[in-house]
């Protein structure tokens, strides 16, 4: 069962690609996206003849960034790394969606790596990958230029890097452990606007290193992360801007994100448990998540089965903090749509699977004790 994760990652990714082959085999029509953006609310404001969604903006930005456009002039709200990845996919294949295929494959494969680390049996590993990977939410996401799957992939890589052989166990790795974790932290900060989410990753990193008394790695990882973040804005500096200009831009963006926002909070809990929420932009209308599945609330609740295992497993504790912490952040930050739960669901499933394995083991022990 050594290659179980590799096989299932290829199978699930292949299913999503080939069941939507027309979307993946056709080139991305950048002219259409360019025209839509030029006539959208982002350019013409209230006079716009049409409104475009996030996926359309990211798709257009991917092409513009690859042509050398200043990343603060298009979709300034978010850092540019995700759009650059879409741009590379477009440059190599003519279609941005192949980036999604690559990201899904690596996400599933590395989730299996994490599950092997905590000792899940092959059957439960396969169930977790299939339940998560075959979600309608993933199927829909694969044909859209959104970055939520990239955030999940980077989060999984973050845990793989953080939980890899510790500096104290292997002195040769000591120099590079913080660098590796910092690279992933920098990537996470460069995919979507990092405030306040990067604080969650930073806190988990600090806690992990403090437990190992590897304080130097905190500094190394932090410096590396900041460097990566600045490098993703390299084109911005090539356009003649200074570091002072960049700091002013970040302050402007921070004020934009924390300004007067009308979206109500905690709606994501309705999305999680009921598959929709009252649309604040259209009074009297209820927004329905068509990709909603009963698995979402079941997995969220079922993770508490893993509490007995969590007491002795630091990695599971981190997954629980990650899932619970981000659910609270999404609720308070008015992130209402189901796609945000994409980065939490696999960790809920992993914790629940560990709990199920523990329950099975305890029952088996009791049956054996009675027989003897």
SULSUL-V107418 format. One record per backbone hydrogen bond with DSSP energy under -0.5 kcal/mol. NH is the residue of the N-H (numbers start at 1). CO is the residue of the C=O. Records with the same first field share a line. If there is no record, write none. Layout:
NH: CO, CO
This chain:
4: 1
7: 3
8: 4
9: 5
10: 6
11: 7
12: 8
13: 9
14: 10
15: 11
16: 12
17: 13
18: 14
19: 15
20: 17
21: 18
23: 20
24: 20
25: 21
26: 22
28: 94
30: 28
33: 29
34: 30
35: 31
36: 32
37: 33
38: 34
39: 35
40: 37
43: 40
44: 40
45: 41
47: 44
48: 45
49: 39
50: 39
57: 53
58: 54
59: 55
60: 56
61: 57
62: 58
63: 59
64: 60
65: 61
66: 62
67: 63, 64
68: 65
69: 64
73: 70
74: 70
78: 75
81: 190
82: 190
84: 80
85: 81
86: 82
87: 83
88: 84
89: 85
90: 86
91: 87
92: 88
93: 89
94: 89, 90
95: 89
98: 95
99: 96
101: 97
102: 98
103: 99
104: 100
105: 101
106: 102
107: 103
108: 104
109: 105
110: 106
111: 107
112: 108
113: 109
114: 110
115: 111
116: 112
117: 113
118: 114
119: 116
120: 115
125: 121
126: 122
127: 123
128: 124
129: 125
130: 126
131: 127
132: 128
133: 129
134: 130
135: 132
139: 135
140: 136
141: 137
142: 138
143: 140
144: 141
146: 144
151: 147
152: 148
153: 149
154: 150
155: 151
156: 152
157: 153
158: 154
159: 155
160: 156
161: 157
162: 158
163: 159
164: 160, 161
169: 166
170: 166
173: 170
174: 170, 171
175: 171
176: 173
177: 173
178: 174
180: 176
181: 177
182: 178
183: 179
184: 180
185: 181
186: 182
187: 183
188: 184
189: 185
190: 186
191: 187, 188
192: 188
196: 194
198: 194
199: 196
200: 196, 197
201: 197
202: 198
203: 199
204: 200
205: 201
206: 202
207: 203
208: 204
209: 205
210: 206
211: 207
212: 208
213: 210
214: 209
215: 213
217: 214
218: 214, 215
219: 215
220: 216
221: 217
222: 218
223: 219
224: 220
225: 221
226: 222
227: 223
228: 224
229: 225
230: 226
231: 227
232: 228
233: 230
234: 231
237: 233
238: 234
239: 235
240: 237
241: 236
246: 242
247: 243
248: 244
249: 245
250: 246
251: 247
252: 248
253: 249
254: 250
255: 251
256: 252
257: 253
258: 254
259: 256
261: 259
266: 331
269: 266
270: 266, 267
271: 267
272: 268
273: 269
274: 270
275: 270, 271
276: 270
277: 287
279: 285
280: 278
282: 279
285: 282
287: 277, 285
289: 275
290: 288
292: 289
296: 293
297: 293
298: 294
299: 295
300: 296
301: 297
302: 298
303: 299
304: 301
305: 302
306: 303
307: 304
308: 305
310: 306
311: 307
312: 309
313: 309, 310
314: 312
317: 313
318: 314
319: 315
320: 316
321: 317
322: 318
323: 319
324: 320
325: 321
326: 322
327: 323
328: 324
329: 325
330: 326
331: 327
332: 328
333: 329
334: 331
335: 330
336: 334
340: 337
341: 338
342: 339
343: 340
344: 341
345: 341
346: 342
347: 344
348: 344
349: 345
350: 346
351: 347
352: 348
353: 349
354: 350
355: 351
356: 352
357: 353
358: 354
359: 355
360: 356
361: 357
362: 358
363: 359
364: 360
365: 361
366: 362
367: 363
368: 364
369: 365
370: 366
371: 367
372: 368
